[in-house]
């Protein structure tokens, strides 16, 4: 009996890892594009590099909102796939196209009008002009990016995560020569500087979108879905409302999370360059490490949705506990590396011993918060598989903005609770907010998992 128990969990762990590794590699490739843009634009001027940084801080939260809306497709498709209702998947994908259209219009308008925000920030005129040009170029790639996510969610939903990995790496390889051409003005074209990064990114987004659609059209594992049998389908407001009820909380939660870290960086700006630099080092390091549990979280969503579609809440639980076991095991290793090599990590970014020492202190706190972060992201991924996204939004708003941010602000910038401790105050705020989120999300998933099987499955069937 014990051997059977271990074997079942071992099987789920293998499936999780096989799905998560391509997701992780795709994330690394995607993040590398931003790094390449920053490095190549930085060779033109500091203003061009700064323009990409400022532009990304406006672009990223808005695009993540559209991305979040479409993430409702993955658990929906995985549930249909697991329940043997593959004939209904094409309808979800086609309705996703309407979400792309409905999202592109307001998001594109907001990005185009971002010069209002930029003017309000009182930037140097040259920096403002470059940033606006960069964002205006990026708009042309917005529909392609969201279309690609729509079809990527189709692949993720049927547990085919390798195509997105391969296509994202192709995008990275294409991004480098296109940057070279448009930034520095090659092949008879003028040198666009940072604006050239925006042009290159827009082209890369369209290339990746076309590759993703071509793969879905020609893949043998999707022939029976008949997604392309009828490309245009009238909006089905029943389906759209179900998808948006799932996707809207994910979109808001993603924006709130990104905004938390962006605002923290802005609030620290009066404390000097060393403080900001140390905070950025710790933030970049923890963001890189976070890709590991995040990849497992996305794999958890897919497999939990499949197991529930198969009518097996018991196996969905096994997926969740397997994901927790794997991710926490990895976290023990990453936390140890963070603690033991904190000075070496700091020296990768800067040579100033003061900044390295300050960053080392923040990395100690980051090592602690990795555990809470892992638990909350894996549990959140499982809850998306259960199609319980409202709970994630409420917990995010409560723990990040009502608990974590005020406490972090008071510790970092005021003497209300104790003498102010600068950036470390916000990082202790992160620990408190993530720990609170982990506890509340565990309570939530336990409540759902304790529902009688027939009630849980009936509830999920209404949401398909």
FIDO-26800 format. One record per residue (C-alpha): residue in one letter; x, y, z. Coordinates in steps of 0.001 Angstrom, whole numbers, always signed. Layout:
<rs>
+-----+---------+---------+---------+
| res |    east |   north |      up |
+-----+---------+---------+---------+
|   A |       X |       Y |       Z |
...
+-----+---------+---------+---------+
</rs>
This chain:
<rs>
+-----+---------+---------+---------+
| res |    east |   north |      up |
+-----+---------+---------+---------+
|   X |      +0 |      +0 |      +0 |
|   X |   +2847 |   +2352 |    +934 |
|   X |   +4696 |   +1579 |   -2323 |
|   X |   +1547 |   +2357 |   -4327 |
|   X |   +1127 |   +5677 |   -2464 |
|   X |   +4743 |   +6683 |   -3161 |
|   X |   +4484 |   +5571 |   -6794 |
|   X |   +1344 |   +7685 |   -7373 |
|   X |   +3009 |  +10818 |   -5993 |
|   X |   +6207 |  +10074 |   -7889 |
|   X |   +4172 |   +9886 |  -11121 |
|   X |   +2507 |  +13258 |  -10460 |
|   X |   +5885 |  +14841 |   -9657 |
|   X |   +7339 |  +13582 |  -12952 |
|   X |   +4397 |  +15021 |  -14880 |
|   X |   +4664 |  +18360 |  -13061 |
|   X |   +8369 |  +18669 |  -13793 |
|   X |   +7960 |  +17676 |  -17453 |
|   X |   +5348 |  +20433 |  -17898 |
|   X |   +7153 |  +23035 |  -15743 |
|   X |  +10640 |  +22850 |  -17309 |
|   X |   +9576 |  +24184 |  -20758 |
|   X |   +7554 |  +26928 |  -18994 |
|   X |  +10651 |  +27894 |  -16982 |
|   X |  +12881 |  +27997 |  -20069 |
|   X |  +10291 |  +30093 |  -21922 |
|   X |  +10252 |  +32568 |  -19001 |
|   X |  +14050 |  +32774 |  -19042 |
|   X |  +14018 |  +33475 |  -22789 |
|   X |  +11285 |  +36110 |  -22385 |
|   X |  +13162 |  +37888 |  -19575 |
|   X |  +16384 |  +37693 |  -21590 |
|   X |  +14745 |  +39782 |  -24320 |
|   X |  +14301 |  +42649 |  -21853 |
|   X |  +17900 |  +42262 |  -20703 |
|   X |  +19165 |  +42308 |  -24312 |
|   X |  +17108 |  +45447 |  -25040 |
|   X |  +18552 |  +47238 |  -21999 |
|   X |  +22170 |  +46298 |  -22774 |
|   X |  +21999 |  +47148 |  -26490 |
|   X |  +20164 |  +50449 |  -25954 |
|   X |  +22607 |  +51336 |  -23168 |
|   X |  +25428 |  +51329 |  -25731 |
|   X |  +23706 |  +54258 |  -27466 |
|   X |  +23227 |  +56478 |  -24415 |
|   X |  +22089 |  +56483 |  -20792 |
|   X |  +18901 |  +58255 |  -21912 |
|   X |  +18051 |  +55412 |  -24323 |
|   X |  +18580 |  +52813 |  -21607 |
|   X |  +16513 |  +54846 |  -19129 |
|   X |  +13739 |  +55230 |  -21728 |
|   X |  +13381 |  +51440 |  -21957 |
|   X |  +13241 |  +51174 |  -18168 |
|   X |  +10575 |  +53884 |  -17848 |
|   X |   +8656 |  +52600 |  -20875 |
|   X |   +8648 |  +49044 |  -19519 |
|   X |   +7246 |  +50270 |  -16186 |
|   X |   +4219 |  +51620 |  -18108 |
|   X |   +3941 |  +48848 |  -20731 |
|   X |   +4361 |  +45863 |  -18448 |
|   X |   +1437 |  +46357 |  -15996 |
|   X |    -984 |  +47189 |  -18828 |
|   X |      +9 |  +44221 |  -20990 |
|   X |     -75 |  +41939 |  -17948 |
|   X |   -3706 |  +42930 |  -17488 |
|   X |   -4568 |  +41615 |  -20968 |
|   X |   -2385 |  +38569 |  -20362 |
|   X |   -4220 |  +37905 |  -17086 |
|   X |   -7637 |  +38023 |  -18777 |
|   X |   -6519 |  +35279 |  -21173 |
|   X |   -5085 |  +33085 |  -18400 |
|   X |   -8667 |  +31981 |  -17716 |
|   X |   -8339 |  +29811 |  -20831 |
|   X |   -5680 |  +27439 |  -19427 |
|   X |   -7725 |  +25953 |  -16532 |
|   X |  -10886 |  +25966 |  -18665 |
|   X |   -9217 |  +24074 |  -21515 |
|   X |   -7382 |  +21680 |  -19174 |
|   X |  -10717 |  +20836 |  -17499 |
|   X |  -12385 |  +20184 |  -20878 |
|   X |   -9385 |  +18132 |  -22009 |
|   X |   -9434 |  +16026 |  -18857 |
|   X |  -13201 |  +15479 |  -19009 |
|   X |  -13107 |  +14225 |  -22609 |
|   X |  -14869 |  +17333 |  -23976 |
|   X |  -12141 |  +18262 |  -26455 |
|   X |  -14804 |  +19194 |  -29006 |
|   X |  -15636 |  +22236 |  -26835 |
|   X |  -12066 |  +23572 |  -26709 |
|   X |  -12176 |  +25330 |  -30095 |
|   X |  -15130 |  +27437 |  -28927 |
|   X |  -13123 |  +28682 |  -25923 |
|   X |  -10142 |  +29589 |  -28115 |
|   X |  -12318 |  +31468 |  -30612 |
|   X |  -14022 |  +33399 |  -27815 |
|   X |  -10545 |  +34188 |  -26503 |
|   X |   -9986 |  +36074 |  -29771 |
|   X |  -12794 |  +38444 |  -28775 |
|   X |  -11078 |  +39018 |  -25415 |
|   X |   -7931 |  +39930 |  -27376 |
|   X |   -9895 |  +42451 |  -29457 |
|   X |  -11773 |  +43913 |  -26475 |
|   X |   -8502 |  +44208 |  -24483 |
|   X |   -6370 |  +45683 |  -27289 |
|   X |   -8556 |  +48748 |  -27816 |
|   X |   -8406 |  +50261 |  -24282 |
|   X |   -4868 |  +49002 |  -23581 |
|   X |   -3566 |  +50395 |  -26871 |
|   X |   -5274 |  +53726 |  -26169 |
|   X |   -3760 |  +53929 |  -22654 |
|   X |    -275 |  +53101 |  -23940 |
|   X |    -610 |  +55660 |  -26749 |
|   X |   -1731 |  +58328 |  -24276 |
|   X |   +1048 |  +57466 |  -21824 |
|   X |   +2749 |  +60759 |  -22700 |
|   X |    +338 |  +62331 |  -20175 |
|   X |   +1910 |  +60217 |  -17406 |
|   X |   +5414 |  +60887 |  -18735 |
|   X |   +4857 |  +64658 |  -18799 |
|   X |   +3509 |  +64498 |  -15241 |
|   X |   +6782 |  +62816 |  -14165 |
|   X |   +8730 |  +65973 |  -15185 |
|   X |  +11412 |  +64061 |  -17105 |
|   X |  +14104 |  +65610 |  -19232 |
|   X |  +12671 |  +66496 |  -22631 |
|   X |  +14977 |  +64127 |  -24550 |
|   X |  +14220 |  +61179 |  -22235 |
|   X |  +10479 |  +61845 |  -22467 |
|   X |  +10594 |  +61954 |  -26289 |
|   X |  +12521 |  +58671 |  -26522 |
|   X |  +10197 |  +56945 |  -24030 |
|   X |   +7068 |  +58064 |  -25903 |
|   X |   +8555 |  +56919 |  -29222 |
|   X |   +9485 |  +53549 |  -27711 |
|   X |   +5952 |  +52989 |  -26365 |
|   X |   +4296 |  +54084 |  -29613 |
|   X |   +6414 |  +51524 |  -31496 |
|   X |   +5523 |  +48813 |  -28986 |
|   X |   +1781 |  +49329 |  -29566 |
|   X |   +2042 |  +47665 |  -32990 |
|   X |   +3124 |  +44435 |  -31283 |
|   X |    +324 |  +44466 |  -28684 |
|   X |   -2287 |  +42509 |  -30717 |
|   X |    +352 |  +39945 |  -31700 |
|   X |   +1452 |  +39415 |  -28099 |
|   X |   -2101 |  +38832 |  -26856 |
|   X |   -2936 |  +36593 |  -29849 |
|   X |    +144 |  +34531 |  -29073 |
|   X |    -950 |  +34206 |  -25411 |
|   X |   -4413 |  +33098 |  -26569 |
|   X |   -2937 |  +30190 |  -28547 |
|   X |    -278 |  +29506 |  -25957 |
|   X |   -3076 |  +28984 |  -23408 |
|   X |   -4549 |  +26420 |  -25804 |
|   X |   -1257 |  +24500 |  -25751 |
|   X |    -822 |  +24896 |  -22002 |
|   X |   -4374 |  +23693 |  -21416 |
|   X |   -3654 |  +20405 |  -23179 |
|   X |    -291 |  +20147 |  -21339 |
|   X |   +1851 |  +20919 |  -24417 |
|   X |   +4282 |  +23505 |  -23020 |
|   X |   +7311 |  +22798 |  -25245 |
|   X |   +6058 |  +24751 |  -28316 |
|   X |   +5957 |  +28027 |  -26346 |
|   X |   +9497 |  +27354 |  -25096 |
|   X |  +10865 |  +26748 |  -28599 |
|   X |   +9016 |  +29725 |  -30095 |
|   X |  +10172 |  +32089 |  -27311 |
|   X |  +13797 |  +31066 |  -27865 |
|   X |  +13357 |  +31685 |  -31597 |
|   X |  +11979 |  +35108 |  -30642 |
|   X |  +15061 |  +35800 |  -28515 |
|   X |  +17389 |  +34800 |  -31362 |
|   X |  +15451 |  +37037 |  -33755 |
|   X |  +15375 |  +39929 |  -31274 |
|   X |  +19167 |  +40349 |  -31194 |
|   X |  +19791 |  +40990 |  -34951 |
|   X |  +16620 |  +43096 |  -35263 |
|   X |  +17772 |  +45241 |  -32326 |
|   X |  +21159 |  +45603 |  -34015 |
|   X |  +19520 |  +46765 |  -37263 |
|   X |  +17006 |  +49202 |  -35798 |
|   X |  +18950 |  +50559 |  -32797 |
|   X |  +22224 |  +51282 |  -34613 |
|   X |  +20835 |  +51932 |  -38099 |
|   X |  +22016 |  +49111 |  -40354 |
|   X |  +20962 |  +47954 |  -43865 |
|   X |  +20410 |  +51575 |  -44897 |
|   X |  +17944 |  +52312 |  -42082 |
|   X |  +18344 |  +55281 |  -39713 |
|   X |  +19539 |  +54645 |  -36149 |
|   X |  +16417 |  +54684 |  -33980 |
|   X |  +18112 |  +54086 |  -30621 |
|   X |  +15698 |  +52869 |  -27912 |
|   X |  +12775 |  +53378 |  -30300 |
|   X |  +14424 |  +50683 |  -32427 |
|   X |  +13988 |  +48280 |  -29511 |
|   X |  +10261 |  +48957 |  -29650 |
|   X |  +10186 |  +48342 |  -33415 |
|   X |  +12196 |  +45120 |  -33035 |
|   X |   +9984 |  +43885 |  -30188 |
|   X |   +6821 |  +44538 |  -32225 |
|   X |   +8227 |  +42523 |  -35143 |
|   X |   +9348 |  +39707 |  -32815 |
|   X |   +5875 |  +39577 |  -31246 |
|   X |   +4295 |  +39155 |  -34678 |
|   X |   +6847 |  +36497 |  -35635 |
|   X |   +6172 |  +34515 |  -32440 |
|   X |   +2424 |  +34933 |  -32900 |
|   X |   +2555 |  +33562 |  -36469 |
|   X |   +4760 |  +30646 |  -35384 |
|   X |   +2394 |  +29784 |  -32535 |
|   X |    -663 |  +29862 |  -34837 |
|   X |   +1136 |  +27767 |  -37482 |
|   X |   +2069 |  +25213 |  -34836 |
|   X |   -1522 |  +24983 |  -33551 |
|   X |   -2821 |  +24667 |  -37108 |
|   X |    -441 |  +21836 |  -38045 |
|   X |    +102 |  +19945 |  -34766 |
|   X |   -1197 |  +16379 |  -34903 |
|   X |   -2265 |  +16513 |  -31270 |
|   X |   -4707 |  +19333 |  -32136 |
|   X |   -6197 |  +18094 |  -35430 |
|   X |   -9320 |  +16777 |  -33671 |
|   X |   -9961 |  +20159 |  -32015 |
|   X |  -10858 |  +21813 |  -35359 |
|   X |   -9882 |  +25249 |  -34032 |
|   X |   -9262 |  +26616 |  -37542 |
|   X |  -12320 |  +25043 |  -39144 |
|   X |  -14166 |  +28290 |  -38433 |
|   X |  -11885 |  +31191 |  -37530 |
|   X |  -14554 |  +33845 |  -36948 |
|   X |  -17254 |  +33062 |  -34428 |
|   X |  -19844 |  +35459 |  -33060 |
|   X |  -19260 |  +36637 |  -29497 |
|   X |  -20947 |  +34254 |  -27071 |
|   X |  -21636 |  +36408 |  -24059 |
|   X |  -22311 |  +33424 |  -21811 |
|   X |  -18866 |  +31971 |  -22539 |
|   X |  -17192 |  +35376 |  -22453 |
|   X |  -18748 |  +36231 |  -19082 |
|   X |  -17505 |  +32928 |  -17634 |
|   X |  -13997 |  +33496 |  -18976 |
|   X |  -13915 |  +37088 |  -17768 |
|   X |  -15219 |  +36099 |  -14312 |
|   X |  -12174 |  +33828 |  -14083 |
|   X |   -9704 |  +36069 |  -15889 |
|   X |  -10541 |  +39511 |  -14481 |
|   X |   -9447 |  +38676 |  -10894 |
|   X |   -6200 |  +37174 |  -12269 |
|   X |   -5572 |  +40338 |  -14334 |
|   X |   -6174 |  +42678 |  -11381 |
|   X |   -4062 |  +40509 |   -9042 |
|   X |   -1135 |  +40538 |  -11520 |
|   X |   -1340 |  +44329 |  -11878 |
|   X |   -1492 |  +44800 |   -8087 |
|   X |   +1559 |  +42610 |   -7584 |
|   X |   +3621 |  +44403 |  -10250 |
|   X |   +2478 |  +47802 |   -8962 |
|   X |   +3550 |  +46908 |   -5400 |
|   X |   +7188 |  +46462 |   -6416 |
|   X |   +7136 |  +49425 |   -8826 |
|   X |   +5764 |  +51798 |   -6164 |
|   X |   +8247 |  +50479 |   -3595 |
|   X |  +11111 |  +51462 |   -5899 |
|   X |   +9616 |  +54941 |   -6387 |
|   X |   +9132 |  +55477 |   -2626 |
|   X |  +12763 |  +54551 |   -1976 |
|   X |  +14093 |  +57027 |   -4576 |
|   X |  +14593 |  +59914 |   -2057 |
|   X |  +16897 |  +57702 |     +69 |
|   X |  +19792 |  +57846 |   -2370 |
|   X |  +21433 |  +55865 |   -5160 |
|   X |  +23034 |  +53256 |   -2866 |
|   X |  +19705 |  +52364 |   -1265 |
|   X |  +17962 |  +52091 |   -4645 |
|   X |  +20810 |  +50020 |   -6108 |
|   X |  +20801 |  +47541 |   -3195 |
|   X |  +17014 |  +47214 |   -3442 |
|   X |  +17243 |  +46608 |   -7194 |
|   X |  +19897 |  +43901 |   -6734 |
|   X |  +17734 |  +42033 |   -4233 |
|   X |  +14648 |  +42510 |   -6411 |
|   X |  +16356 |  +41235 |   -9585 |
|   X |  +17751 |  +38218 |   -7723 |
|   X |  +14454 |  +37262 |   -6100 |
|   X |  +12605 |  +37786 |   -9412 |
|   X |  +14997 |  +35401 |  -11148 |
|   X |  +14587 |  +32768 |   -8409 |
|   X |  +10797 |  +33256 |   -8434 |
|   X |  +10660 |  +31872 |  -11991 |
|   X |  +11194 |  +28369 |  -10518 |
|   X |   +8074 |  +28203 |   -8277 |
|   X |   +6118 |  +30251 |  -10832 |
|   X |   +6764 |  +27627 |  -13519 |
|   X |   +5616 |  +24872 |  -11151 |
|   X |   +2562 |  +26975 |  -10275 |
|   X |   +1540 |  +27181 |  -13943 |
|   X |   +2079 |  +23430 |  -14318 |
|   X |     -48 |  +22910 |  -11187 |
|   X |   -2923 |  +24885 |  -12725 |
|   X |   -2822 |  +22677 |  -15827 |
|   X |   -2668 |  +19339 |  -14007 |
|   X |   -5208 |  +20245 |  -11297 |
|   X |   -7633 |  +21307 |  -14047 |
|   X |   -7039 |  +18026 |  -15904 |
|   X |   -7544 |  +15869 |  -12805 |
|   X |  -10761 |  +17682 |  -11948 |
|   X |  -11905 |  +17284 |  -15564 |
|   X |  -11269 |  +13550 |  -15163 |
|   X |  -13672 |  +13647 |  -12198 |
|   X |  -10950 |  +12958 |   -9613 |
|   X |  -10677 |  +15607 |   -6848 |
|   X |   -8507 |  +13087 |   -4974 |
|   X |   -5879 |  +13162 |   -7736 |
|   X |   -6145 |  +16967 |   -7936 |
|   X |   -5091 |  +17034 |   -4262 |
|   X |   -2136 |  +14796 |   -5081 |
|   X |   -1029 |  +17242 |   -7772 |
|   X |   -1183 |  +20148 |   -5285 |
|   X |    +766 |  +18350 |   -2557 |
|   X |   +3308 |  +17043 |   -5077 |
|   X |   +3846 |  +20596 |   -6353 |
|   X |   +4304 |  +21899 |   -2803 |
|   X |   +6819 |  +19166 |   -2000 |
|   X |   +8891 |  +19769 |   -5138 |
|   X |   +8829 |  +23571 |   -4925 |
|   X |   +9684 |  +23714 |   -1208 |
|   X |  +12568 |  +21286 |   -1773 |
|   X |  +13895 |  +23627 |   -4471 |
|   X |  +13320 |  +26636 |   -2191 |
|   X |  +15529 |  +25134 |    +523 |
|   X |  +18359 |  +25024 |   -2043 |
|   X |  +17749 |  +28525 |   -3488 |
|   X |  +17435 |  +30053 |     +10 |
|   X |  +20739 |  +28458 |   +1066 |
|   X |  +22447 |  +29740 |   -2103 |
|   X |  +21032 |  +33226 |   -1467 |
|   X |  +22346 |  +33268 |   +2116 |
|   X |  +25765 |  +31749 |   +1447 |
|   X |  +26545 |  +33677 |   -1737 |
|   X |  +24803 |  +36980 |    -993 |
|   X |  +28036 |  +39017 |   -1304 |
|   X |  +29007 |  +37272 |   -4524 |
|   X |  +25518 |  +37960 |   -5935 |
|   X |  +25860 |  +41656 |   -5099 |
|   X |  +29284 |  +41825 |   -6751 |
|   X |  +27779 |  +40572 |  -10038 |
|   X |  +25845 |  +43841 |  -10278 |
|   X |  +28182 |  +46419 |   -8684 |
|   X |  +31702 |  +46868 |   -7305 |
|   X |  +30857 |  +49325 |   -4500 |
|   X |  +31383 |  +47463 |   -1160 |
|   X |  +28752 |  +49618 |    +587 |
|   X |  +26062 |  +48658 |   -1932 |
|   X |  +27140 |  +44987 |   -1812 |
|   X |  +26833 |  +45003 |   +1986 |
|   X |  +23399 |  +46682 |   +1891 |
|   X |  +22215 |  +44246 |    -788 |
|   X |  +23484 |  +41332 |   +1328 |
|   X |  +21207 |  +42390 |   +4192 |
|   X |  +18202 |  +42534 |   +1861 |
|   X |  +19101 |  +39146 |    +342 |
|   X |  +18982 |  +37575 |   +3831 |
|   X |  +15381 |  +38768 |   +4133 |
|   X |  +14715 |  +37617 |    +555 |
|   X |  +15928 |  +34123 |   +1480 |
|   X |  +13329 |  +34024 |   +4261 |
|   X |  +10457 |  +35263 |   +2111 |
|   X |  +11147 |  +32662 |    -593 |
|   X |   +9335 |  +30045 |   +1518 |
|   X |   +6125 |  +32070 |   +1893 |
|   X |   +6337 |  +33145 |   -1732 |
|   X |   +6623 |  +29537 |   -2890 |
|   X |   +3647 |  +28380 |    -816 |
|   X |   +1396 |  +31236 |   -1940 |
|   X |   +2251 |  +30952 |   -5658 |
|   X |   +1796 |  +27151 |   -5754 |
|   X |   -1473 |  +27391 |   -3812 |
|   X |   -2622 |  +30207 |   -6108 |
|   X |   -1821 |  +28045 |   -9134 |
|   X |   -3866 |  +25182 |   -7692 |
|   X |   -6777 |  +27529 |   -6946 |
|   X |   -6761 |  +28653 |  -10592 |
|   X |   -7071 |  +24973 |  -11494 |
|   X |  -10123 |  +24864 |   -9201 |
|   X |  -11346 |  +28021 |  -11019 |
|   X |  -11369 |  +29944 |   -7735 |
|   X |   -9717 |  +33179 |   -8874 |
|   X |  -11742 |  +35688 |   -6804 |
|   X |  -10113 |  +34388 |   -3616 |
|   X |   -6652 |  +35055 |   -5101 |
|   X |   -7632 |  +38644 |   -5911 |
|   X |   -9104 |  +39335 |   -2457 |
|   X |   -6097 |  +37818 |    -691 |
|   X |   -3697 |  +39795 |   -2927 |
|   X |   -5453 |  +43106 |   -2213 |
|   X |   -5702 |  +42425 |   +1520 |
|   X |   -2213 |  +41048 |   +2142 |
|   X |    -203 |  +43218 |    -259 |
|   X |   -1950 |  +46566 |     -52 |
|   X |   -3790 |  +46646 |   +3287 |
|   X |   -1233 |  +44701 |   +5366 |
|   X |   +2156 |  +44542 |   +3612 |
|   X |   +2523 |  +47991 |   +2005 |
|   X |   +1478 |  +50065 |   +5084 |
|   X |   +3732 |  +48026 |   +7388 |
|   X |   +6616 |  +48219 |   +4902 |
|   X |   +6136 |  +51971 |   +4514 |
|   X |   +6098 |  +52566 |   +8269 |
|   X |   +9221 |  +50440 |   +8788 |
|   X |  +11097 |  +51896 |   +5812 |
|   X |  +10259 |  +55590 |   +5867 |
|   X |   +8789 |  +56527 |   +9268 |
|   X |   +9573 |  +56190 |  +12980 |
|   X |   +6033 |  +55134 |  +13906 |
|   X |   +6838 |  +51504 |  +14814 |
|   X |  +10619 |  +51853 |  +15263 |
|   X |  +13459 |  +53973 |  +13863 |
|   X |  +13193 |  +53787 |  +10049 |
|   X |  +15327 |  +51062 |   +8457 |
|   X |  +15134 |  +52060 |   +4775 |
|   X |  +14713 |  +49413 |   +2071 |
|   X |  +14824 |  +46583 |   +4635 |
|   X |  +11501 |  +47880 |   +5969 |
|   X |   +9766 |  +47205 |   +2670 |
|   X |  +11372 |  +43760 |   +2478 |
|   X |  +10046 |  +42876 |   +5939 |
|   X |   +6705 |  +44143 |   +4637 |
|   X |   +7046 |  +41658 |   +1770 |
|   X |   +7706 |  +38835 |   +4256 |
|   X |   +4606 |  +39748 |   +6279 |
|   X |   +2356 |  +40155 |   +3222 |
|   X |   +3500 |  +36918 |   +1545 |
|   X |   +3234 |  +34925 |   +4778 |
|   X |    -285 |  +36272 |   +5343 |
|   X |   -1201 |  +35429 |   +1735 |
|   X |    +203 |  +31897 |   +2057 |
|   X |   -1814 |  +31235 |   +5243 |
|   X |   -5087 |  +32607 |   +3824 |
|   X |   -4719 |  +30766 |    +507 |
|   X |   -4047 |  +27486 |   +2332 |
|   X |   -7235 |  +27990 |   +4363 |
|   X |   -9108 |  +28669 |   +1121 |
|   X |   -7837 |  +25625 |    -756 |
|   X |   -8477 |  +23372 |   +2231 |
|   X |  -12080 |  +24619 |   +2313 |
|   X |  -12515 |  +23784 |   -1392 |
|   X |  -10783 |  +20409 |   -1106 |
|   X |  -13031 |  +19435 |   +1819 |
|   X |  -16178 |  +19898 |    -265 |
|   X |  -17929 |  +16607 |   -1147 |
|   X |  -16757 |  +15444 |   -4573 |
|   X |  -20164 |  +15704 |   -6256 |
|   X |  -20665 |  +19311 |   -5057 |
|   X |  -17179 |  +20372 |   -6158 |
|   X |  -17497 |  +18771 |   -9603 |
|   X |  -20989 |  +20201 |  -10124 |
|   X |  -19653 |  +23669 |   -9244 |
|   X |  -16773 |  +23315 |  -11718 |
|   X |  -19072 |  +21987 |  -14435 |
|   X |  -21103 |  +25197 |  -14274 |
|   X |  -17942 |  +27221 |  -14870 |
|   X |  -16650 |  +25250 |  -17898 |
+-----+---------+---------+---------+
</rs>
